[in-house]
């Protein structure tokens, strides 16, 4: 048998400035560590005593780790903490080694435990989501708002979220509203003495926060309940997600086509254009323009299709199209590399599709990527273009 007293156990998740085990720790899983003691035996049983409550025996086994790690179930943590406790409660932690009728005790470790969570009882505790909390209802800031859907008329305007409060809200509780994947709350509401269960409260959601997330038909929106300061530490609970469709205000778009051989002006700011230096000989008597269609591994995959249109104009505002100069590529099937990294196209013949822009024209390249079985997603870019230089055209054909 090992010699008493055994070293005190470690509680890794409580090894911070407050030596605190809180709800966030419980969600990860609380455990204790025990240095592998001398003269151990595979049949040894370890009894963990957490604040006077004992865990089921843990058998050391044939291949124990060093340290030995033993989980402490949340049910035992909660039992030891007490249903009516609030704030930090100290807990002594120790263990015993039992071999047959012999028993050896360890020294004690003391940690603080805070499992109190502001707000109503969460049947899913220690999980963060309380399924009994009401969901928020989101509306855009336009004149004809719809529930949980932002429209084109809501673009650029702050949105609002409405919440029917849970029973018995208390002063000192703060509601934090979260939008999509943003890690910081986009709006706050502090409970006042005038608030009662069933009241509808309102969050104002700045457009500057909304537009940080890309367009989606299902932006998750939820709120957390925590204390404004003190007492509850970082403990909180949260609602389930409300799904909000923002595509009307933030359309899903693919990246802009790129022009690798564009020329930049010397002005401030510099302006990109296609000019004589942008047109490349194909070695067979013709000239072409390169266009790069960017990849998007999030929205596009191998087997999806892309269709591209090159439309020349004779004015820089791109309002006077040259119908005969249109160039199209339909339903190109993407490889894995093309979906992730993009691909280049060459637009020619020069006389048909490039020269027609004249001296002060433009070109718009628009394309759609269509996921297999899905809806086409657009992308486009417009660039100034010229096919002349002092003294005549860029390319003089024999």
Long-range contacts (C-beta under 8 A, 24 or more apart in sequence): 1-39, 1-97, 1-99, 1-102, 1-104, 2-37, 2-38, 2-39, 2-40, 2-97, 2-104, 3-38, 3-104, 4-104, 4-105, 5-104, 5-105, 5-106, 5-107, 6-34, 6-37, 6-95, 6-97, 6-104, 6-105, 6-106, 6-107, 7-34, 7-35, 7-37, 7-106, 7-107, 8-93, 8-94, 8-106, 8-107, 8-108, 8-109, 9-33, 9-34, 9-48, 9-93, 9-94, 9-95, 9-106, 9-109, 10-34, 10-67, 10-109, 11-93, 11-109, 11-111, 14-111, 14-112, 18-88, 18-112, 18-233, 19-110, 19-111, 19-112, 20-88, 20-111, 20-112, 20-113, 20-114, 20-233, 21-77, 21-91, 21-111, 21-112, 21-113, 21-114, 21-115, 22-113, 22-114, 22-115, 22-233, 22-234, 22-235, 23-114, 23-115, 23-117, 23-125, 23-126, 23-128, 23-234, 23-235, 23-236, 24-234, 24-235, 26-74, 26-77, 26-115, 26-126, 27-126, 27-127, 27-128, 29-71, 30-71, 30-72, 30-74, 30-77, 31-69, 31-70, 31-71, 31-72, 32-69, 32-70, 32-72, 32-93, 32-95, 33-67, 33-68, 33-69, 33-70, 34-67, 34-68, 34-70, 34-95, 34-106, 35-66, 35-67, 35-68, 36-64, 36-65, 36-66, 36-67, 36-68, 37-97, 40-64, 41-99, 43-99, 44-97, 44-98, 44-99, 45-97, 45-98, 45-99, 46-70, 46-95, 46-96, 46-97, 46-98, 47-95, 47-96, 47-98, 48-72, 48-93, 48-94, 48-95, 49-92, 49-93, 49-94, 49-95, 49-96, 50-76, 50-77, 50-80, 50-91, 50-93, 51-80, 51-81, 51-91, 51-92, 51-93, 51-113, 52-80, 52-92, 53-79, 53-80, 57-98, 70-95, 74-125, 74-126, 77-113, 77-115, 78-115, 78-125, 80-113, 81-113, 81-115, 85-115, 85-116, 86-116, 86-231, 87-114, 87-116, 87-231, 87-232, 88-112, 88-113, 88-114, 88-233, 89-113, 89-114, 114-232, 114-233, 114-235, 115-235, 116-231, 116-232, 116-235, 117-225, 117-232, 117-235, 117-236, 117-237, 118-170, 118-172, 118-173, 118-225, 118-226, 118-227, 118-232, 118-235, 118-236, 118-237, 119-166, 119-169, 119-173, 119-225, 119-237, 120-166, 120-167, 120-168, 122-237, 125-237, 128-236, 128-237, 128-238, 129-237, 129-238, 129-239, 129-240, 130-237, 130-238, 130-239, 131-240, 132-166, 133-166, 133-225, 133-237, 133-238, 133-239, 133-240, 134-163, 134-164, 134-165, 134-166, 134-239, 135-222, 135-239, 135-240, 135-241, 135-242, 136-161, 136-162, 136-163, 136-177, 136-203, 136-221, 136-222, 136-223, 136-239, 136-242, 137-161, 137-162, 137-163, 137-242, 138-162, 138-205, 138-221, 138-242, 138-244, 140-249, 141-207, 148-242, 148-243, 148-244, 148-245, 149-244, 149-245, 149-246, 149-248, 150-210, 150-244, 150-245, 150-246, 150-248, 150-249, 150-250, 151-248, 151-249, 152-248, 152-249, 154-248, 154-249, 155-248, 155-249, 155-250, 156-207, 157-207, 158-204, 158-205, 158-206, 158-207, 159-204, 159-205, 159-207, 159-210, 160-202, 160-203, 160-204, 160-205, 161-187, 161-202, 161-203, 161-205, 161-221, 161-223, 162-200, 162-201, 162-202, 162-203, 163-189, 163-200, 163-201, 163-202, 163-203, 163-223, 164-198, 164-199, 164-200, 165-191, 165-195, 165-196, 165-197, 165-198, 165-199, 165-200, 165-201, 166-197, 166-225, 167-197, 167-198, 168-197, 169-195, 169-196, 169-197, 169-199, 172-227, 172-228, 172-231, 173-225, 173-226, 173-227, 173-228, 174-225, 174-226, 174-227, 174-228, 175-201, 175-203, 175-223, 175-224, 175-225, 176-223, 176-224, 176-226, 176-236, 177-203, 177-205, 177-221, 177-222, 177-223, 178-221, 178-222, 178-223, 178-224, 178-238, 179-205, 179-209, 179-210, 179-213, 179-219, 179-221, 180-212, 180-213, 180-216, 180-219, 180-220, 180-221, 181-213, 182-209, 182-212, 182-213, 185-224, 186-210, 190-228, 210-246, 210-249, 210-250, 211-250, 213-246, 213-250, 214-250, 214-252, 215-246, 215-247, 215-249, 215-250, 215-251, 215-252, 215-253, 216-245, 216-246, 216-247, 216-250, 216-252, 217-245, 217-246, 217-247, 218-243, 218-244, 218-245, 219-243, 219-244, 219-245, 219-246, 220-244, 251-378, 252-299, 252-377, 253-377, 253-378, 253-379, 254-294, 254-296, 254-299, 254-300, 254-367, 254-368, 254-369, 254-377, 254-378, 254-379, 255-294, 255-296, 255-379, 256-294, 256-379, 256-380, 256-381, 257-291, 257-292, 257-293, 257-294, 257-308, 257-365, 257-367, 257-379, 257-380, 257-381, 258-291, 258-292, 258-294, 258-381, 259-289, 259-290, 259-291, 259-292, 259-381, 259-383, 260-290, 260-292, 260-344, 261-289, 261-290, 262-383, 271-384, 272-383, 272-384, 273-383, 273-384, 273-385, 273-386, 274-354, 274-357, 274-363, 274-383, 274-384, 274-385, 274-386, 275-385, 275-386, 275-389, 275-394, 276-386, 276-387, 276-389, 276-394, 276-395, 279-350, 279-354, 279-394, 279-395, 282-346, 282-348, 285-397, 286-348, 286-349, 286-350, 287-348, 287-350, 287-354, 287-395, 288-346, 288-347, 288-348, 288-350, 288-354, 289-346, 289-347, 289-348, 289-354, 290-344, 290-345, 290-346, 291-344, 291-345, 291-346, 291-347, 291-365, 292-342, 292-343, 292-344, 293-342, 293-343, 293-344, 293-345, 293-367, 293-379, 294-342, 294-379, 295-338, 295-339, 295-340, 295-341, 295-342, 295-343, 296-339, 296-369, 297-339, 297-340, 299-369, 299-371, 299-377, 300-334, 300-339, 300-369, 300-371, 301-334, 301-336, 301-339, 301-371, 301-372, 302-334, 302-335, 302-336, 302-338, 302-339, 303-333, 303-334, 303-372, 304-333, 304-334, 304-339, 304-369, 304-370, 304-371, 304-372, 304-374, 305-331, 305-332, 305-333, 305-334, 305-369, 305-370, 306-331, 306-332, 306-334, 306-367, 306-368, 306-369, 306-370, 307-331, 307-332, 307-367, 307-368, 307-370, 307-376, 308-332, 308-345, 308-365, 308-366, 308-367, 309-365, 309-366, 309-367, 310-347, 310-353, 310-363, 310-364, 310-365, 311-363, 311-364, 311-365, 311-366, 312-353, 312-354, 312-356, 312-357, 312-361, 312-362, 312-363, 312-385, 313-357, 313-361, 313-362, 313-363, 313-364, 314-356, 314-357, 314-358, 314-360, 314-361, 315-360, 315-361, 315-362, 316-360, 316-361, 316-362, 316-384, 317-362, 318-362, 318-364, 318-382, 322-356, 322-357, 324-352, 324-356, 325-352, 325-353, 325-354, 325-356, 325-357, 326-353, 327-352, 327-353, 334-369, 350-395, 351-397, 354-385, 354-387, 355-387, 355-393, 355-394, 355-395, 356-387, 357-385, 357-386, 357-387, 358-386, 358-387, 358-388, 359-386, 359-387, 359-388, 360-384, 360-386, 361-385, 361-386, 361-387
